[in-house]
Amino acid sequence: MKDINQLKNKAEWIVQSRNKEIRINIDKDEIDWNKTFNFIMLKNEELNLETTTKNMKRRSYRVKNFLEELPTLEMINKRNNNEEDNTCMRCKMDNENWNHIWECENNTITLYDIVQENIQKNIENLKKKNIYINEEIWKERITNIIRKIYD
């Protein structure tokens, strides 16, 4: 019964109009669904199965980010049927949409900073598991891969 309910919930979720892009690309190997689910559900971070307000908010943020539905000006105005200006409040140059919040030159934290922080977290997690790597080479390789993706 549990499996049937899970399949029903997945089917209802995937047919929502907001998930059109995911539905179109679901058969491609672009998304590792198991890792995505584990990341969103905090499976690798939470030892406790108890739901708290804090981890509920973190999961909610991760789902919204994954679906590109963070509350940007563009999203808020669209949701409220406003035809207000969507211009970014920081740079006052481009529309504030999901891509722009990560790319805005006036962000105090850059994508590079986020990547470097997460690389360091991964290194620390590996150390906890007694797995040691050449940190500088690892950081350089990951940074180069990311640069290739965005170039």
Secondary structure, 3 states (H helix, E strand, C coil): CHHHHHHHHHHHHHCCHHHHHHHHCCCCCCCCHHHHHHHHCCCCCCCCCCCCHHHHHHHHHHHHHHCCCCCCHHHHHHHCCCCCCCECCCCCCCECCHHHHHHCCCCCCCHHHHHHHHHHHHHHHHHHCCCCCCHHHHHHHHHHHHHHHHC
